[in-house]
Amino acid sequence: MRRAWVGLLAGMALALSAPAQAIKIGQQAPEAAGVVLQGPQGTKLSALKGKVVVLDFWASWCGPCIESMPQIDAIHGRLRKQGYGERFEVLSVSIDQEVDRAQRFLKLHPVSYPVIVDPIGIATRFFDLWRLPATFIITPSGEIDQIYYGFGDSFAGDIESRVLALLGASR
């Protein structure tokens, strides 16, 4: 099964290969897909269109990711309790090349939202990642609203405020 996924993803990478360009606020978010570690089969960014999405890239070797993921999970939990579950989601993307490493990390640092792993780096290329964690807020229409590289003390509060503003705007 994993070989089939990796083969499929490798084929997509060849078919979709294009020069990496700096990703910008206001542009349509590229696809983020891969092997689903947690969540429904077929979980990918394009399947979440119509929702505000916090798209969070991480890796098992990323120290700041260990700090950011529980805070993003807390935001996810709070907003779901406030009734935004139908209009909001977090999608977590591991950029680990080995699916097993991402699975082990997730067992040590569990989260409540969908998680995929992109072992061949398609999303890494299309999102032009240069630092982790990298967190993107995506509007219901699929545009990038905000980009965060790394993780600082004010990021979680800012992410939650921006998501709530987008959720209020989309009522």
Solvent accessible surface area in square Angstrom, and as a share of the most:
residue,aa,sasa,rsa
1,M,172,0.77
2,R,112,0.41
3,R,217,0.79
4,A,69,0.54
5,W,59,0.21
6,V,57,0.33
7,G,45,0.43
8,L,100,0.50
9,L,3,0.01
10,A,41,0.32
11,G,38,0.36
12,M,57,0.26
13,A,31,0.24
14,L,145,0.72
15,A,85,0.66
16,L,85,0.43
17,S,70,0.45
18,A,43,0.33
19,P,107,0.67
20,A,56,0.44
21,Q,136,0.61
22,A,64,0.50
23,I,16,0.08
24,K,129,0.55
25,I,99,0.50
26,G,45,0.43
27,Q,71,0.31
28,Q,98,0.43
29,A,21,0.16
30,P,30,0.19
31,E,56,0.25
32,A,0,0.00
33,A,18,0.14
34,G,2,0.02
35,V,13,0.07
36,V,21,0.12
37,L,37,0.18
38,Q,56,0.25
39,G,40,0.39
40,P,98,0.62
41,Q,135,0.60
42,G,44,0.42
43,T,12,0.07
44,K,79,0.33
45,L,12,0.06
46,S,60,0.39
47,A,66,0.51
48,L,24,0.12
49,K,130,0.55
50,G,48,0.47
51,K,52,0.22
52,V,0,0.00
53,V,2,0.01
54,V,1,0.00
55,L,0,0.00
56,D,0,0.00
57,F,0,0.00
58,W,0,0.00
59,A,0,0.00
60,S,25,0.16
61,W,159,0.56
62,C,6,0.04
63,G,46,0.45
64,P,62,0.39
65,C,0,0.00
66,I,75,0.38
67,E,90,0.41
68,S,0,0.00
69,M,1,0.00
70,P,76,0.48
71,Q,68,0.30
72,I,1,0.00
73,D,33,0.17
74,A,44,0.34
75,I,1,0.01
76,H,7,0.03
77,G,27,0.26
78,R,106,0.39
79,L,0,0.00
80,R,109,0.40
81,K,182,0.77
82,Q,102,0.46
83,G,62,0.59
84,Y,28,0.11
85,G,16,0.16
86,E,150,0.67
87,R,68,0.25
88,F,0,0.00
89,E,18,0.08
90,V,0,0.00
91,L,0,0.00
92,S,0,0.00
93,V,0,0.00
94,S,0,0.00
95,I,34,0.17
96,D,4,0.02
97,Q,152,0.68
98,E,102,0.46
99,V,13,0.08
100,D,63,0.33
101,R,102,0.37
102,A,0,0.00
103,Q,62,0.28
104,R,135,0.49
105,F,11,0.05
106,L,16,0.08
107,K,168,0.71
108,L,138,0.69
109,H,51,0.23
110,P,98,0.62
111,V,13,0.07
112,S,74,0.48
113,Y,2,0.01
114,P,16,0.10
115,V,0,0.00
116,I,0,0.00
117,V,0,0.00
118,D,1,0.00
119,P,11,0.07
120,I,64,0.33
121,G,22,0.21
122,I,17,0.09
123,A,1,0.01
124,T,38,0.22
125,R,99,0.36
126,F,52,0.22
127,F,0,0.00
128,D,46,0.24
129,L,27,0.13
130,W,172,0.60
131,R,129,0.47
132,L,20,0.10
133,P,0,0.00
134,A,0,0.00
135,T,1,0.01
136,F,0,0.00
137,I,0,0.00
138,I,4,0.02
139,T,20,0.12
140,P,35,0.22
141,S,62,0.40
142,G,11,0.11
143,E,70,0.31
144,I,1,0.01
145,D,37,0.19
146,Q,33,0.15
147,I,29,0.15
148,Y,13,0.05
149,Y,50,0.19
150,G,1,0.01
151,F,30,0.12
152,G,25,0.24
153,D,148,0.77
154,S,80,0.52
155,F,47,0.19
156,A,14,0.11
157,G,46,0.45
158,D,53,0.27
159,I,1,0.01
160,E,25,0.11
161,S,68,0.44
162,R,88,0.32
163,V,0,0.00
164,L,62,0.31
165,A,67,0.52
166,L,31,0.15
167,L,0,0.00
168,G,42,0.41
169,A,87,0.68
170,S,52,0.34
171,R,194,0.71
